[in-house]
Amino acid sequence: MMQKDIAIVFDCGATNVRVIAMDNKGQIIASHAMGNDTDEDPNYPGGRIWDLDKLWNKL
């Protein structure tokens, strides 16, 4: 089996999370994206937070 150097990029934005695998020439080998959402902030009524555990589980 031939070995390749690849980079894994984790992109966590306000509306989407995505993971991309790229080779050393910048070509995308694989990618996947999911929508990102917030939860109600338990400390500030009307506030929104991103739950870190949920983010990592998506990534």
Long-range contacts (C-beta under 8 A, 24 or more apart in sequence): 10-59, 12-36, 12-55, 12-59, 17-55, 17-58, 17-59, 19-59, 34-58
